[in-house]
Amino acid sequence: MRSRRFRAVPSLLPVSTAIPELFSFFCAFFTSLRTLREAFHFFFASPREHSFPGGTMNGHQIPEIRTILEQLRAGELGVEDAERMVEAHYFCDLEFAKVDHHRANRQGFPEVIFGQNKTTPQIIRIAEEIRGRKHTMLATRLAPDALDALAERFPDGERNDRARTFVAGMSQPDAERTHGLILVVSAGTSDMPVAEEAVVTARAMGNRVESLYDVGVAGIHRLLARRGKLAEASCIVVVAGMEGALASVVGGLVDVPVIACPTSVGYGASFNGLSALLTMLNSCASGITVVNIDNGFGAGYAASLVNRVGKR
């Protein structure tokens, strides 16, 4: 009876067993404290650590977070005013949209405007809010009137009618944060609108990008004649409709990640891109990742993330 009672009470365990358990407990405890501290600094660190830029709120300039806190401590700001100003560093509530200003810090690139089903005034207002923070503004799936309005509002921006995109505040390629060249390959000329969306996206994110169009499997010699360009790339986006076989061909020729993007180009049995999507998902070539149908933006974004792995 006594031995059973001793086994049931942790405090009476042999020292050789208790010490490792206590050591593990304190390791887990201090690891948790470290995680909480890092999380606190991630969300509340000063702008010197995370480069939170100032911006505008209701037409007034927003100071940096450190300045807000100093003004609060000095009694120059009330708690409610300081709370609103700090909140404005993370997102701006436009009622019809809540613009995520903190996304650039979390993900390395600002929020992107998806123009489809948005009104032109909504797109312009969101774009103004993003540019007000000196962030790169990328908008996709834009109607012609929205493209016209953005070009008028941001005359220094870059308009691409084929891709239906607009970029303001485009940065130069960042060689220190990226590995090399992103190559965007399309099977046919009809796939170019989706391919161009991938090109614009990857360029907006600071990558060096080149394109290689109309090299589909119906004339495979066109692709093989550019094998040197394939070998130069650090990541390749392959855009193809119809049966979508080009992604497998390219995947079998290179030793870098291939991001396959099916398009809705094709005749009836292509099912608006479903045929190409299923082909790419079932590829026997290793190292292929597949995005959604006609999602050139997603392909370009994924390629950019791949291209800067290990470069932070």
Contacts in CASP RR format, 6 or more apart in sequence:
PFRMAT RR
TARGET T0000
AUTHOR 0000-0000-0000
METHOD contacts of the structure
MODEL  1
MRSRRFRAVPSLLPVSTAIPELFSFFCAFFTSLRTLREAFHFFFASPREH
SFPGGTMNGHQIPEIRTILEQLRAGELGVEDAERMVEAHYFCDLEFAKVD
HHRANRQGFPEVIFGQNKTTPQIIRIAEEIRGRKHTMLATRLAPDALDAL
AERFPDGERNDRARTFVAGMSQPDAERTHGLILVVSAGTSDMPVAEEAVV
TARAMGNRVESLYDVGVAGIHRLLARRGKLAEASCIVVVAGMEGALASVV
GGLVDVPVIACPTSVGYGASFNGLSALLTMLNSCASGITVVNIDNGFGAG
YAASLVNRVGKR
6 12 0 8 1.000
10 18 0 8 1.000
13 21 0 8 1.000
41 49 0 8 1.000
42 50 0 8 1.000
46 64 0 8 1.000
46 65 0 8 1.000
46 66 0 8 1.000
47 53 0 8 1.000
47 54 0 8 1.000
47 64 0 8 1.000
47 65 0 8 1.000
47 66 0 8 1.000
48 66 0 8 1.000
50 105 0 8 1.000
51 105 0 8 1.000
52 64 0 8 1.000
52 65 0 8 1.000
52 89 0 8 1.000
52 105 0 8 1.000
53 64 0 8 1.000
53 133 0 8 1.000
53 134 0 8 1.000
53 135 0 8 1.000
54 61 0 8 1.000
54 62 0 8 1.000
54 63 0 8 1.000
54 64 0 8 1.000
54 89 0 8 1.000
54 133 0 8 1.000
55 61 0 8 1.000
55 62 0 8 1.000
55 88 0 8 1.000
55 132 0 8 1.000
55 133 0 8 1.000
56 62 0 8 1.000
56 132 0 8 1.000
57 84 0 8 1.000
57 85 0 8 1.000
57 88 0 8 1.000
57 92 0 8 1.000
62 85 0 8 1.000
62 88 0 8 1.000
62 89 0 8 1.000
63 71 0 8 1.000
63 85 0 8 1.000
65 86 0 8 1.000
65 89 0 8 1.000
68 77 0 8 1.000
68 82 0 8 1.000
68 85 0 8 1.000
68 86 0 8 1.000
69 82 0 8 1.000
71 77 0 8 1.000
71 82 0 8 1.000
72 78 0 8 1.000
72 79 0 8 1.000
72 82 0 8 1.000
77 85 0 8 1.000
88 101 0 8 1.000
89 101 0 8 1.000
89 102 0 8 1.000
90 100 0 8 1.000
90 101 0 8 1.000
90 102 0 8 1.000
91 98 0 8 1.000
91 99 0 8 1.000
91 100 0 8 1.000
91 101 0 8 1.000
91 102 0 8 1.000
92 98 0 8 1.000
92 99 0 8 1.000
92 101 0 8 1.000
92 129 0 8 1.000
94 125 0 8 1.000
94 126 0 8 1.000
94 129 0 8 1.000
96 122 0 8 1.000
97 122 0 8 1.000
97 125 0 8 1.000
97 126 0 8 1.000
99 111 0 8 1.000
99 126 0 8 1.000
99 129 0 8 1.000
99 130 0 8 1.000
100 111 0 8 1.000
101 110 0 8 1.000
101 111 0 8 1.000
101 133 0 8 1.000
101 135 0 8 1.000
103 109 0 8 1.000
103 110 0 8 1.000
103 111 0 8 1.000
104 110 0 8 1.000
104 135 0 8 1.000
109 136 0 8 1.000
109 204 0 8 1.000
109 205 0 8 1.000
109 301 0 8 1.000
109 304 0 8 1.000
110 130 0 8 1.000
110 133 0 8 1.000
110 135 0 8 1.000
110 136 0 8 1.000
110 137 0 8 1.000
110 138 0 8 1.000
111 130 0 8 1.000
112 138 0 8 1.000
112 139 0 8 1.000
112 140 0 8 1.000
112 201 0 8 1.000
112 297 0 8 1.000
113 123 0 8 1.000
113 126 0 8 1.000
113 127 0 8 1.000
113 130 0 8 1.000
113 137 0 8 1.000
113 138 0 8 1.000
113 139 0 8 1.000
113 140 0 8 1.000
114 139 0 8 1.000
114 140 0 8 1.000
114 141 0 8 1.000
115 123 0 8 1.000
115 139 0 8 1.000
115 140 0 8 1.000
115 141 0 8 1.000
115 142 0 8 1.000
115 143 0 8 1.000
115 146 0 8 1.000
116 141 0 8 1.000
118 126 0 8 1.000
118 146 0 8 1.000
120 143 0 8 1.000
120 145 0 8 1.000
120 146 0 8 1.000
120 149 0 8 1.000
123 139 0 8 1.000
123 142 0 8 1.000
123 146 0 8 1.000
123 149 0 8 1.000
123 150 0 8 1.000
124 149 0 8 1.000
124 150 0 8 1.000
124 153 0 8 1.000
127 137 0 8 1.000
127 139 0 8 1.000
127 150 0 8 1.000
127 153 0 8 1.000
127 154 0 8 1.000
127 168 0 8 1.000
128 153 0 8 1.000
130 137 0 8 1.000
131 137 0 8 1.000
131 154 0 8 1.000
131 168 0 8 1.000
131 169 0 8 1.000
136 167 0 8 1.000
136 168 0 8 1.000
136 169 0 8 1.000
136 170 0 8 1.000
136 171 0 8 1.000
136 204 0 8 1.000
137 154 0 8 1.000
137 166 0 8 1.000
137 167 0 8 1.000
137 168 0 8 1.000
137 169 0 8 1.000
138 165 0 8 1.000
138 166 0 8 1.000
138 167 0 8 1.000
138 200 0 8 1.000
138 201 0 8 1.000
138 204 0 8 1.000
139 146 0 8 1.000
139 150 0 8 1.000
139 165 0 8 1.000
139 166 0 8 1.000
139 167 0 8 1.000
140 163 0 8 1.000
140 164 0 8 1.000
140 165 0 8 1.000
140 197 0 8 1.000
140 201 0 8 1.000
140 297 0 8 1.000
141 164 0 8 1.000
142 150 0 8 1.000
142 164 0 8 1.000
142 165 0 8 1.000
142 166 0 8 1.000
143 164 0 8 1.000
144 161 0 8 1.000
146 166 0 8 1.000
147 159 0 8 1.000
147 161 0 8 1.000
147 164 0 8 1.000
147 166 0 8 1.000
150 157 0 8 1.000
150 159 0 8 1.000
150 166 0 8 1.000
150 168 0 8 1.000
151 157 0 8 1.000
151 159 0 8 1.000
151 166 0 8 1.000
154 166 0 8 1.000
154 168 0 8 1.000
156 168 0 8 1.000
156 169 0 8 1.000
157 166 0 8 1.000
157 167 0 8 1.000
157 168 0 8 1.000
157 169 0 8 1.000
157 170 0 8 1.000
158 166 0 8 1.000
158 167 0 8 1.000
158 168 0 8 1.000
158 170 0 8 1.000
158 200 0 8 1.000
159 165 0 8 1.000
159 166 0 8 1.000
160 166 0 8 1.000
160 196 0 8 1.000
160 200 0 8 1.000
162 192 0 8 1.000
162 193 0 8 1.000
162 196 0 8 1.000
163 193 0 8 1.000
163 196 0 8 1.000
163 197 0 8 1.000
163 199 0 8 1.000
163 200 0 8 1.000
164 193 0 8 1.000
164 197 0 8 1.000
165 196 0 8 1.000
165 197 0 8 1.000
165 200 0 8 1.000
165 201 0 8 1.000
167 200 0 8 1.000
167 203 0 8 1.000
167 204 0 8 1.000
170 203 0 8 1.000
170 204 0 8 1.000
171 204 0 8 1.000
171 206 0 8 1.000
172 206 0 8 1.000
173 203 0 8 1.000
173 206 0 8 1.000
173 207 0 8 1.000
173 208 0 8 1.000
174 206 0 8 1.000
174 207 0 8 1.000
175 208 0 8 1.000
176 311 0 8 1.000
177 206 0 8 1.000
177 308 0 8 1.000
177 311 0 8 1.000
177 312 0 8 1.000
178 206 0 8 1.000
178 207 0 8 1.000
178 208 0 8 1.000
178 234 0 8 1.000
178 304 0 8 1.000
178 307 0 8 1.000
178 308 0 8 1.000
178 311 0 8 1.000
179 234 0 8 1.000
179 235 0 8 1.000
179 307 0 8 1.000
179 308 0 8 1.000
179 309 0 8 1.000
179 311 0 8 1.000
180 207 0 8 1.000
180 208 0 8 1.000
180 233 0 8 1.000
180 234 0 8 1.000
180 307 0 8 1.000
181 208 0 8 1.000
181 209 0 8 1.000
181 210 0 8 1.000
181 232 0 8 1.000
181 233 0 8 1.000
181 234 0 8 1.000
182 202 0 8 1.000
182 207 0 8 1.000
182 208 0 8 1.000
182 209 0 8 1.000
182 210 0 8 1.000
182 233 0 8 1.000
182 234 0 8 1.000
182 235 0 8 1.000
182 236 0 8 1.000
182 237 0 8 1.000
182 300 0 8 1.000
182 303 0 8 1.000
182 304 0 8 1.000
182 307 0 8 1.000
183 209 0 8 1.000
183 210 0 8 1.000
183 211 0 8 1.000
183 212 0 8 1.000
183 229 0 8 1.000
183 230 0 8 1.000
183 232 0 8 1.000
183 233 0 8 1.000
183 235 0 8 1.000
183 236 0 8 1.000
183 237 0 8 1.000
184 195 0 8 1.000
184 198 0 8 1.000
184 199 0 8 1.000
184 202 0 8 1.000
184 209 0 8 1.000
184 210 0 8 1.000
184 211 0 8 1.000
184 212 0 8 1.000
184 236 0 8 1.000
184 237 0 8 1.000
184 239 0 8 1.000
184 300 0 8 1.000
184 303 0 8 1.000
185 195 0 8 1.000
185 211 0 8 1.000
185 212 0 8 1.000
185 213 0 8 1.000
185 215 0 8 1.000
185 223 0 8 1.000
185 230 0 8 1.000
185 236 0 8 1.000
185 237 0 8 1.000
185 238 0 8 1.000
185 239 0 8 1.000
185 246 0 8 1.000
185 250 0 8 1.000
186 192 0 8 1.000
186 194 0 8 1.000
186 195 0 8 1.000
186 211 0 8 1.000
186 212 0 8 1.000
186 213 0 8 1.000
186 214 0 8 1.000
186 215 0 8 1.000
186 216 0 8 1.000
186 238 0 8 1.000
186 239 0 8 1.000
186 240 0 8 1.000
187 214 0 8 1.000
187 215 0 8 1.000
187 216 0 8 1.000
187 217 0 8 1.000
187 238 0 8 1.000
187 239 0 8 1.000
187 240 0 8 1.000
187 241 0 8 1.000
187 242 0 8 1.000
187 244 0 8 1.000
187 246 0 8 1.000
188 213 0 8 1.000
188 214 0 8 1.000
188 215 0 8 1.000
188 216 0 8 1.000
188 240 0 8 1.000
188 265 0 8 1.000
189 213 0 8 1.000
189 214 0 8 1.000
190 241 0 8 1.000
190 263 0 8 1.000
190 265 0 8 1.000
190 266 0 8 1.000
191 213 0 8 1.000
191 239 0 8 1.000
191 240 0 8 1.000
191 241 0 8 1.000
191 263 0 8 1.000
191 265 0 8 1.000
192 213 0 8 1.000
194 239 0 8 1.000
194 261 0 8 1.000
194 263 0 8 1.000
194 294 0 8 1.000
194 295 0 8 1.000
194 296 0 8 1.000
195 211 0 8 1.000
195 213 0 8 1.000
195 237 0 8 1.000
195 239 0 8 1.000
195 261 0 8 1.000
195 296 0 8 1.000
196 211 0 8 1.000
197 296 0 8 1.000
197 297 0 8 1.000
197 300 0 8 1.000
198 237 0 8 1.000
198 239 0 8 1.000
198 261 0 8 1.000
198 296 0 8 1.000
198 297 0 8 1.000
198 298 0 8 1.000
198 299 0 8 1.000
198 300 0 8 1.000
198 303 0 8 1.000
199 209 0 8 1.000
199 211 0 8 1.000
199 300 0 8 1.000
201 296 0 8 1.000
201 297 0 8 1.000
201 298 0 8 1.000
201 299 0 8 1.000
201 300 0 8 1.000
201 301 0 8 1.000
201 304 0 8 1.000
202 209 0 8 1.000
202 237 0 8 1.000
202 300 0 8 1.000
202 301 0 8 1.000
202 303 0 8 1.000
202 304 0 8 1.000
202 307 0 8 1.000
203 209 0 8 1.000
205 300 0 8 1.000
205 301 0 8 1.000
205 304 0 8 1.000
206 304 0 8 1.000
207 303 0 8 1.000
207 304 0 8 1.000
207 307 0 8 1.000
207 308 0 8 1.000
210 229 0 8 1.000
210 233 0 8 1.000
212 223 0 8 1.000
212 226 0 8 1.000
212 229 0 8 1.000
214 222 0 8 1.000
215 222 0 8 1.000
215 223 0 8 1.000
215 226 0 8 1.000
215 246 0 8 1.000
216 222 0 8 1.000
216 223 0 8 1.000
216 240 0 8 1.000
216 246 0 8 1.000
216 249 0 8 1.000
217 223 0 8 1.000
217 245 0 8 1.000
217 246 0 8 1.000
217 249 0 8 1.000
220 249 0 8 1.000
223 230 0 8 1.000
223 246 0 8 1.000
223 249 0 8 1.000
223 250 0 8 1.000
227 253 0 8 1.000
230 236 0 8 1.000
230 250 0 8 1.000
230 253 0 8 1.000
230 254 0 8 1.000
231 254 0 8 1.000
233 254 0 8 1.000
233 256 0 8 1.000
234 256 0 8 1.000
234 306 0 8 1.000
234 307 0 8 1.000
235 256 0 8 1.000
235 257 0 8 1.000
235 258 0 8 1.000
235 259 0 8 1.000
235 303 0 8 1.000
235 306 0 8 1.000
235 307 0 8 1.000
236 250 0 8 1.000
236 251 0 8 1.000
236 254 0 8 1.000
236 256 0 8 1.000
236 257 0 8 1.000
236 258 0 8 1.000
236 259 0 8 1.000
236 303 0 8 1.000
237 258 0 8 1.000
237 259 0 8 1.000
237 260 0 8 1.000
237 261 0 8 1.000
237 296 0 8 1.000
237 299 0 8 1.000
237 300 0 8 1.000
237 303 0 8 1.000
238 246 0 8 1.000
238 247 0 8 1.000
238 250 0 8 1.000
238 251 0 8 1.000
238 258 0 8 1.000
238 259 0 8 1.000
238 260 0 8 1.000
238 261 0 8 1.000
239 261 0 8 1.000
239 263 0 8 1.000
239 296 0 8 1.000
239 299 0 8 1.000
240 246 0 8 1.000
240 247 0 8 1.000
240 260 0 8 1.000
240 261 0 8 1.000
240 262 0 8 1.000
240 263 0 8 1.000
240 276 0 8 1.000
240 280 0 8 1.000
241 262 0 8 1.000
241 263 0 8 1.000
241 264 0 8 1.000
241 265 0 8 1.000
241 266 0 8 1.000
241 270 0 8 1.000
241 273 0 8 1.000
241 275 0 8 1.000
241 276 0 8 1.000
242 265 0 8 1.000
242 266 0 8 1.000
242 270 0 8 1.000
242 275 0 8 1.000
242 276 0 8 1.000
243 270 0 8 1.000
243 275 0 8 1.000
243 276 0 8 1.000
243 279 0 8 1.000
244 260 0 8 1.000
244 262 0 8 1.000
244 275 0 8 1.000
244 276 0 8 1.000
244 279 0 8 1.000
244 280 0 8 1.000
245 279 0 8 1.000
247 258 0 8 1.000
247 260 0 8 1.000
247 279 0 8 1.000
247 280 0 8 1.000
247 283 0 8 1.000
247 285 0 8 1.000
247 288 0 8 1.000
247 290 0 8 1.000
248 279 0 8 1.000
248 280 0 8 1.000
248 283 0 8 1.000
248 284 0 8 1.000
248 285 0 8 1.000
248 288 0 8 1.000
249 285 0 8 1.000
250 258 0 8 1.000
250 285 0 8 1.000
251 258 0 8 1.000
251 283 0 8 1.000
251 285 0 8 1.000
251 286 0 8 1.000
251 287 0 8 1.000
251 288 0 8 1.000
252 285 0 8 1.000
252 286 0 8 1.000
257 287 0 8 1.000
257 289 0 8 1.000
257 303 0 8 1.000
257 306 0 8 1.000
258 285 0 8 1.000
258 287 0 8 1.000
258 288 0 8 1.000
258 289 0 8 1.000
259 288 0 8 1.000
259 289 0 8 1.000
259 290 0 8 1.000
259 291 0 8 1.000
259 299 0 8 1.000
259 300 0 8 1.000
259 302 0 8 1.000
259 303 0 8 1.000
259 306 0 8 1.000
260 280 0 8 1.000
260 283 0 8 1.000
260 288 0 8 1.000
260 289 0 8 1.000
260 290 0 8 1.000
260 291 0 8 1.000
260 299 0 8 1.000
261 290 0 8 1.000
261 291 0 8 1.000
261 294 0 8 1.000
261 295 0 8 1.000
261 296 0 8 1.000
261 298 0 8 1.000
261 299 0 8 1.000
262 273 0 8 1.000
262 276 0 8 1.000
262 277 0 8 1.000
262 279 0 8 1.000
262 280 0 8 1.000
262 290 0 8 1.000
262 292 0 8 1.000
262 293 0 8 1.000
262 294 0 8 1.000
263 273 0 8 1.000
263 276 0 8 1.000
263 293 0 8 1.000
263 294 0 8 1.000
264 270 0 8 1.000
264 272 0 8 1.000
264 273 0 8 1.000
264 293 0 8 1.000
264 294 0 8 1.000
265 273 0 8 1.000
266 273 0 8 1.000
269 275 0 8 1.000
270 276 0 8 1.000
272 293 0 8 1.000
273 293 0 8 1.000
273 294 0 8 1.000
274 293 0 8 1.000
276 293 0 8 1.000
277 290 0 8 1.000
277 292 0 8 1.000
277 293 0 8 1.000
280 288 0 8 1.000
280 290 0 8 1.000
281 290 0 8 1.000
289 302 0 8 1.000
291 298 0 8 1.000
291 299 0 8 1.000
291 302 0 8 1.000
292 298 0 8 1.000
END
